[in-house]
Amino acid sequence: MRLFMILIAALYAAPAFAQRVDLPATEKVADALDHHPNVAAAAARLTSARARASMLATGSHELMLSGSYFRRSIDQDRTYDEFDTTLSRAVRLPGKAALDREAGALSVEVAQNQMEDMRHQTSLILSGLWHDWITAGTHYRNDLDTVDGLEAAVNSIRRRLALRDAAQLDLDQALAAVAQARAQAAASLSAREQARVTLAASFPEIPLQSEPVELAPPLLPNVDLQALRDLVVSRSHEIRAADREAQRLEVLSRRARADRLPDPTVGVRLFSERGGAETGVGVVASIPLGGGYRRAAGEEAAALANAAKLELAAVRREIQAVADTDLSNARTKLQAWRSADAAARSAADAVARTGRGYEAGQLDLADLLYARRQANDARRIEIDARSEADRALLKIQIDSHTVWAPDEEEEQ
């Protein structure tokens, strides 16, 4: 047992994230997330929940001051000034105040976890927008390399055409290939700039260069992927929020049952009659007679508590599905990238061999252009696969709260 606890402690203490060079600085990410309007709004709701908890702890029963004054006229007598004053307050019966305090504390926990979950969801949005930008930038660089290679081929054909060693058709085909590559590069540039402005507008706290860094190769985290999958479930703020909400509604159900016996109101009454000839002080008390309304309120609260328990079970299933999907995507998309990278390297080697064969006059221009097109397509597939693998590996780390999340104490 002691060895198991040591392993668990090591898991939580070890850094689960090897910092990728193509991601923004951690402190910039933290600043952007903390200042995002959705996270700030969730923080405001947390403040509201704390105020509500204070209200519940204090109770809504307040001192009530009431009184009356009138002049009484008696036949064959005189007119008298008379008044009475009552100071009263409703009193929570034993046990109700404790339930109110418990419900208030749970509402704060619900709001706290909802705020943390909103920060987590915002992290996923940032990850998606960031990868859109650097992926489009990497595509653009690859497309420019393709354009440069084809333009070099055009220059070579022009020289051979001047020496009557090539046909005009060869030059036309090469120029068409260059135009197509330039169009593809223009589309990549448009996608890059669109992704940049979206990212800048959504997270202005993160400084952006005019050009993104190169999309980094997928980097496995320091913690086993299966362990990260388990952390996705155990650290889920969505599950915690649903669990605390179910507990809160259960407390409110008990509170509604307790309210079947209404709170009494007690007070002190002072009066003066016949111009002060008669005065008195006494104790007054009243209690509502509960009926069908309070019974129905209790039934409603019990039904809501039962619904919250069922919703908690549904949330657990959803998060477990997310965790399993994260694990599957991290593994399969990493393998897909490895295969795509191997294919792209082979296609690049084929271009080099085809180029040498073309220069030696052993292959036609069509063979060279076809090889270049295959290499370009293979590299674009590799870039997309690299991006998908990077996204999947970062997502399982974000979902497990091992990156872009403040240190959190586990509430088991």
PyMOL commands that set and color helices and strands:
alter all, ss='L'
color gray80, all
select helices_A, chain A and resi 2-13+26-34+37-58+96-162+168-202+225-234+237-258+274-276+292-359+365-399
alter helices_A, ss='H'
color red, helices_A
select strands_A, chain A and resi 64-73+79-90+265-273+278-286
alter strands_A, ss='S'
color yellow, strands_A
deselect
rebuild
show_as cartoon
